Amino acid sequence: MTDRRTLTTGRVVFLVVAAAAPMAAMIGNVPLALIRGNGAGLPAAFAVSGIVLLCFSVGFAAMSQQVINTGAFYTYVGLALGKPPGVAAAYVAVIAYTSLACGLAAAFGYFTHLVVLDSGPDVPWWVFSAVAVAIVACLGFRNADLSAKVLGTLMVAEFAFLTVFNVLVVGQKGTAALPLASFSPDQVFSGSLGIAMMFAFSSFIGFESAALYGEETKDPRRSIPRATYIAVTTIAVFYVLTSWIIVGAAGGVDAPAMARTELGNLLFTLAREFGGTILYDGTAVLLCTSVLASYLAVHNAASRYLFALGRERVVPEVLGRFHAKHFSPHIGSMTVTTACTVALIVFALAGADPYLVVAAGAIGLGTLGVIALQAAAALSVVAFFWRRDDRSVLRTIVAPGIGFIGLTTGLVLAGTHYSTLTGSDSAVVNAVPVVLVLAAITGIVVALRFRRRNPEVYAGIARGHLR
């Protein structure tokens, strides 16, 4: 039988960075953060958020060296804080990543519809979403190695185009492309630094998925920590630099005014101004592929959570099977595909707006859920190592403690400013987070029921091991 552990550090990095969707983050989050956050001080918000997440990653990496399991957050929380909170985290994870998948499928349809409409026929958004679902279903059914190759290609293209944009702006504007005012106290603390950091945290969503591939990686005890560090550092540096240059290209301290005028077209307008039609067209196409890459990555994450839960019989055991040839969680993958298909059909028939309703609500819900999971995981690292003799005060107590405080702050900000995060005024969209609370409560109830009625299954919950 072929060894199912085929992923290298580099391919895990591709899977992780692609989930963060750098191009989509710069196009979607930067204008809103400039307007509603701390204006030209936005690069500093990305820097602070990157430091917080790097602190989280230190503890996360230490945990991944001790516990190798496809369940990641679920397993970490279950081992450190108890099985009921662990199952609650698992249910929240499944809802969050599946919701992200649905939202990104709708967003792909919406943006691809606009790109095609610019020079071609008026094809309904749901047709493009259906194509995305089909592509992701095929890739998700296969092993993660194939997904990594596809995502790696798309990720390199994203970084290449944004790097070209950065170089062109610096070449034409010189030092004005990197305004020092962005890091001056009066700009960093202008407006709302908290809301800016909320958008920054949401731009990193996906980096935490490295641990999900531990059982499919050749040397997980080394590769997963390395992939996590490389991904977080790469994303953070790139976000700080690119957001800084966008601010410089848009007029420095006057960048928020241009963002208010252009909104989601800000980067497109700047790409046309500094790179002409070729860069503009390339940016439009790569926005669509960026969303597709992120969709595939979160689809894989949701599939692996379902696999981990099925294997430990917390959900139907059939979900815990892997494909005999591809060694992929194919049943979990098909389940996520089915959920996305049904959701998109219902929204399409209802005539819901694919961007303002479907994408905003689903991606907002998923973002809130993942930030909550990150905060719980950071606390779990501290609890797990607290009484262990091999703990490092800096790596397993201080760093994840800082991460927990920062992520909890981000969670509170995202929860209290949820309508700002989604960009929607819909009461229905902004009431969606209740689903996460219900999922967590259901998880606790299910775990307690297993403890009372099926001790054998309960004992097997959240066990770290190699398949």
C-alpha positions in Angstrom: 0.0 0.0 0.0 1.3 3.4 -0.9 2.5 5.6 2.0 -0.2 8.2 2.7 2.3 10.6 4.2 3.5 12.4 1.1 3.4 16.2 2.0 6.6 18.1 2.5 7.1 21.3 4.4 6.9 23.4 1.3 3.6 21.9 0.2 2.0 22.4 3.6 3.1 26.0 3.3 1.3 26.2 0.0 -1.9 24.8 1.5 -1.7 27.2 4.4 -0.8 30.5 2.7 -3.4 29.8 -0.1 -6.1 29.5 2.6 -5.3 33.1 3.7 -5.9 34.3 0.1 -3.4 37.2 0.0 -4.9 38.8 -3.1 -8.4 38.7 -1.9 -7.4 40.0 1.5 -5.7 43.0 0.0 -8.6 43.8 -2.3 -11.4 43.0 0.1 -10.1 44.0 3.6 -7.7 46.9 3.0 -10.2 49.5 1.7 -12.6 48.7 4.6 -9.8 48.8 7.2 -8.6 52.2 5.8 -12.1 53.6 6.1 -13.3 52.1 9.3 -10.1 51.3 11.1 -7.0 53.5 11.7 -6.6 55.0 8.2 -3.0 55.4 7.0 -1.8 53.6 10.1 -3.2 50.3 8.8 0.3 48.7 8.1 1.0 49.0 11.8 -2.2 47.1 12.6 -1.0 44.3 10.3 2.3 44.3 12.0 0.8 44.1 15.5 -1.6 41.3 14.4 1.3 39.4 12.8 3.3 39.6 16.1 0.2 38.3 18.1 -0.3 35.4 15.6 3.4 34.6 15.7 3.2 34.3 19.5 0.3 32.0 19.0 2.2 30.0 16.5 5.1 29.5 18.9 2.8 27.6 21.3 0.8 26.0 18.4 4.0 24.6 16.9 5.1 23.3 20.3 1.8 21.5 20.7 1.9 20.1 17.1 5.3 18.5 18.0 3.6 16.6 20.9 0.2 15.8 19.3 -0.2 14.7 15.7 -3.8 14.4 14.8 -6.0 15.5 11.9 -8.3 17.1 14.4 -5.9 19.9 15.3 -7.9 22.5 17.3 -10.4 19.8 18.4 -7.7 17.5 19.7 -5.7 20.3 21.4 -8.7 21.7 23.2 -9.9 18.2 24.1 -6.6 17.1 25.6 -5.9 20.3 27.5 -9.4 21.6 28.6 -11.5 18.5 28.6 -13.4 16.4 26.2 -16.7 18.3 26.3 -15.0 21.6 25.3 -13.0 19.6 22.7 -16.2 18.4 21.0 -17.6 21.9 21.2 -14.5 23.2 19.4 -14.9 20.4 16.8 -18.5 21.3 16.0 -17.6 25.0 15.8 -14.7 24.1 13.5 -16.9 22.1 11.2 -19.5 24.9 11.0 -16.8 27.6 10.6 -14.8 26.0 7.8 -17.9 24.7 6.0 -19.4 28.2 6.2 -16.2 29.7 4.8 -16.3 27.2 2.0 -19.9 28.1 1.1 -19.1 31.8 1.3 -16.0 31.6 -0.8 -17.9 29.5 -3.4 -20.5 32.3 -3.7 -17.7 35.0 -3.7 -16.0 33.2 -6.6 -19.2 33.1 -8.5 -19.8 36.8 -7.8 -16.3 38.1 -8.8 -16.0 35.8 -11.8 -19.4 37.0 -13.0 -18.1 40.6 -12.8 -14.8 39.8 -14.6 -16.6 38.0 -17.4 -19.3 40.6 -17.7 -16.6 43.3 -18.2 -15.9 41.8 -21.7 -18.3 39.0 -22.3 -21.8 37.6 -21.8 -23.9 38.1 -18.6 -23.6 34.6 -17.1 -25.4 34.1 -13.7 -23.1 34.0 -10.7 -24.3 30.6 -9.6 -23.0 29.0 -12.8 -19.4 30.0 -11.9 -20.0 28.9 -8.3 -21.1 25.5 -9.6 -17.9 25.3 -11.6 -15.9 26.1 -8.5 -17.8 23.5 -6.5 -17.0 20.9 -9.2 -13.3 21.7 -9.3 -12.9 21.7 -5.5 -15.0 18.5 -5.2 -12.6 16.7 -7.6 -9.4 18.0 -5.9 -10.8 17.5 -2.4 -11.6 13.9 -3.3 -7.9 13.3 -4.1 -5.0 13.5 -1.7 -3.7 16.8 -0.3 -0.5 16.5 -2.4 -2.5 17.3 -5.5 -4.2 20.2 -3.9 -0.9 21.5 -2.7 0.5 21.5 -6.3 -2.5 23.4 -7.6 -2.6 25.9 -4.7 1.2 26.4 -5.0 0.8 27.5 -8.6 -2.0 29.9 -7.8 -0.2 31.3 -4.7 3.0 32.0 -6.7 0.9 33.9 -9.3 -0.8 36.0 -6.6 2.5 36.9 -5.0 4.1 37.6 -8.3 1.4 40.1 -9.4 1.3 41.9 -6.1 5.1 42.0 -6.1 5.1 43.6 -9.5 2.5 46.1 -8.3 4.7 46.9 -5.3 7.8 47.3 -7.4 6.0 49.6 -10.0 4.7 51.8 -7.2 8.1 52.2 -5.5 9.7 52.7 -8.9 7.4 55.6 -9.8 6.8 57.2 -6.4 10.2 56.5 -4.7 10.2 56.9 -0.9 6.7 58.4 -1.1 5.5 54.8 -1.7 6.5 54.0 1.9 5.2 56.9 3.9 6.7 57.0 7.4 3.5 58.6 8.7 1.9 55.1 8.6 4.0 54.2 11.7 3.7 57.5 13.5 1.7 57.4 16.7 -0.8 60.0 15.5 -1.7 57.7 12.5 -1.4 54.3 14.3 -3.9 55.4 17.0 -6.1 57.5 14.8 -9.7 56.2 14.2 -10.0 52.7 15.5 -6.9 50.6 15.8 -9.1 47.8 17.2 -11.3 47.6 14.1 -8.2 47.7 11.9 -6.7 44.8 13.8 -10.0 42.9 13.4 -9.7 43.1 9.6 -6.0 42.2 9.9 -6.8 39.1 12.0 -9.4 38.1 9.4 -6.8 38.4 6.6 -4.7 35.7 8.3 -7.5 33.1 8.5 -6.2 29.8 7.2 -2.6 29.9 8.5 -3.7 27.7 11.5 -4.6 24.8 9.2 -1.1 23.4 9.0 -1.6 21.0 11.9 -4.6 19.4 10.1 -2.1 17.8 7.7 0.1 16.3 10.4 -0.9 12.7 9.5 -0.3 13.3 5.8 3.2 14.9 6.2 6.4 13.0 5.9 8.0 14.4 9.1 5.2 16.1 11.0 7.2 16.9 14.2 9.5 19.1 12.1 7.4 20.0 9.1 4.3 21.3 10.8 6.1 23.8 13.1 8.3 24.9 10.2 5.3 25.3 7.9 3.4 27.3 10.5 6.3 29.7 11.2 7.1 30.2 7.5 3.4 30.8 6.6 2.8 33.3 9.4 6.0 35.2 8.8 5.6 35.3 5.0 2.0 36.4 5.2 2.7 39.0 7.9 5.7 40.6 6.1 3.8 40.6 2.8 0.7 42.1 4.3 2.6 44.9 6.1 4.7 45.8 3.0 1.8 45.6 0.5 -0.7 47.5 2.7 2.0 50.1 3.3 2.6 50.5 -0.5 -1.1 50.7 -1.1 -1.3 53.5 1.4 1.6 55.3 -0.3 0.1 54.8 -3.8 -3.3 56.1 -2.6 -1.8 59.3 -1.2 -0.4 58.5 2.2 -2.5 60.1 4.9 -5.1 60.8 2.2 -5.5 57.1 1.4 -8.8 56.7 3.4 -10.4 59.4 1.2 -9.5 57.5 -1.9 -10.7 54.3 -0.3 -14.1 55.9 0.5 -14.4 56.8 -3.2 -13.2 53.5 -4.7 -14.2 51.0 -2.0 -13.6 47.5 -3.4 -12.1 48.9 -6.6 -9.2 50.6 -4.8 -6.5 48.1 -5.7 -7.9 47.7 -9.2 -7.8 51.4 -9.8 -4.2 51.6 -8.4 -3.2 48.6 -10.5 -4.4 50.4 -13.7 -2.8 53.6 -12.7 0.7 52.1 -12.0 0.7 49.0 -14.2 -1.8 49.7 -17.0 -4.4 47.4 -18.5 -2.2 44.3 -18.2 -1.8 44.5 -14.5 -5.4 45.5 -14.1 -6.7 42.5 -16.0 -4.2 40.2 -14.2 -5.3 41.5 -10.8 -9.0 40.8 -11.7 -8.3 37.3 -12.8 -6.1 36.5 -9.9 -8.7 37.8 -7.5 -10.9 35.0 -8.7 -8.2 32.3 -8.5 -7.3 33.6 -5.1 -10.8 33.0 -3.8 -10.9 29.6 -5.5 -7.6 28.6 -3.9 -8.9 29.7 -0.5 -12.1 27.8 -1.1 -10.1 24.6 -1.8 -8.0 25.1 1.3 -10.9 25.6 3.7 -12.8 22.7 2.0 -9.8 20.5 2.8 -9.8 21.7 6.4 -13.5 21.0 6.9 -13.1 17.5 5.4 -10.3 16.7 7.8 -12.3 17.8 10.9 -15.2 15.6 9.8 -12.7 12.7 9.3 -11.2 13.1 12.8 -14.7 13.2 14.3 -15.9 10.2 12.3 -12.8 8.2 13.2 -13.5 8.8 16.9 -17.2 8.1 16.4 -18.4 11.6 17.6 -20.3 11.9 14.2 -21.3 9.0 12.0 -18.3 6.6 11.7 -18.5 6.5 7.9 -17.0 10.0 7.8 -13.8 8.6 9.4 -12.9 6.5 6.4 -10.1 7.4 4.0 -9.9 6.5 0.3 -8.1 3.2 -0.4 -6.1 4.7 -3.2 -5.8 8.4 -2.6 -5.7 8.2 1.3 -7.9 11.2 1.4 -10.9 11.9 3.7 -13.1 11.4 0.7 -16.4 10.9 2.6 -15.8 14.1 4.5 -15.0 15.9 1.3 -18.2 14.7 -0.4 -20.2 15.8 2.7 -18.7 19.3 2.6 -19.4 19.5 -1.2 -23.0 18.4 -0.6 -23.5 21.0 2.1 -22.1 23.8 -0.2 -24.2 22.6 -3.1 -27.4 22.6 -1.2 -26.7 25.9 0.4 -25.9 27.6 -2.9 -29.0 26.1 -4.6 -31.2 27.4 -1.8 -29.7 30.9 -1.9 -29.8 31.0 -5.7 -33.5 30.0 -5.9 -34.2 32.6 -3.2 -32.6 35.3 -5.2 -30.1 36.2 -2.4 -27.3 38.6 -3.3 -24.2 36.4 -3.7 -21.9 39.0 -2.2 -23.9 41.1 0.3 -25.9 38.2 1.8 -24.3 34.8 1.0 -20.6 35.7 1.0 -20.8 38.3 3.7 -22.8 36.1 6.1 -21.0 32.9 5.5 -17.5 34.3 5.5 -18.2 36.5 8.5 -19.5 33.5 10.4 -16.5 31.4 9.5 -14.1 34.1 10.4 -15.6 34.6 13.8 -15.6 30.9 14.4 -11.9 30.4 13.5 -10.8 33.4 15.6 -12.7 31.8 18.6 -10.9 28.5 17.8 -7.5 30.1 17.7 -8.1 31.8 21.1 -9.2 28.4 22.6 -6.2 26.7 21.1 -3.8 29.3 22.5 -5.3 28.7 26.0 -5.1 25.0 25.5 -1.3 25.2 24.8 -0.8 26.9 28.2 -3.0 24.4 30.0 -1.4 21.4 28.3 2.2 22.3 29.2 1.5 23.9 32.6 2.3 20.8 34.6 4.7 19.1 32.2 8.4 18.9 33.0 9.4 19.6 29.4 7.6 23.0 29.2 9.5 26.1 28.1 8.2 29.2 29.9 8.7 31.3 26.8 7.5 28.9 24.1 4.6 27.3 26.0 3.4 29.8 28.5 4.4 33.4 27.7 4.1 33.4 23.9 0.8 31.5 23.7 -0.5 33.6 26.6 0.2 36.7 24.6 -1.5 35.0 21.6 -4.6 34.2 23.7 -4.9 37.8 25.0 -4.5 39.2 21.5 -6.9 36.7 19.9 -9.5 37.1 22.6 -9.4 40.8 22.0 -9.8 40.2 18.3 -12.8 37.9 19.0 -14.5 40.5 21.2 -13.9 43.1 18.5 -15.2 40.9 15.7 -18.3 40.0 17.8 -19.1 43.6 18.8 -18.4 45.0 15.4 -19.8 42.0 13.4 -21.8 44.2 11.0 -18.5 46.0 10.2 -16.8 42.7 9.5 -19.5 41.5 7.2 -20.1 44.9 5.6 -23.8 44.1 5.7 -26.8 45.9 7.3 -29.0 42.8 7.0 -30.4 41.8 10.4 -30.5 38.2 9.2 -26.8 38.2 8.2 -25.7 39.8 11.5 -27.7 37.4 13.6 -25.9 34.4 12.1 -23.2 34.1 14.9 -25.8 32.6 17.1 -25.2 29.4 15.0 -21.7 29.1 16.6 -23.1 29.3 20.1 -25.6 26.6 19.3 -22.9 24.4 17.7 -20.7 24.7 20.8 -23.6 23.9 23.2 -24.6 20.9 21.0 -21.0 19.7 21.1 -20.9 19.8 24.9 -24.3 18.0 25.2 -23.1 15.3 22.8 -19.9 14.7 24.7 -21.7 14.5 28.0 -24.2 12.1 26.5 -21.3 9.8 25.3 -19.8 10.0 28.8 -23.0 8.8 30.3 -24.1 6.2 27.7 -21.0 5.1 25.8 -17.8 5.4 27.9 -15.8 3.6 25.3 -16.4 6.2 22.7 -16.0 9.0 25.2 -12.6 7.6 26.2 -11.5 7.8 22.5 -12.4 11.4 22.0 -9.5 13.8 21.2 -6.7 11.3 21.3 -3.5 12.4 19.6 -1.9 9.6 17.5 -0.8 8.7 14.0 -3.2 6.8 11.8 
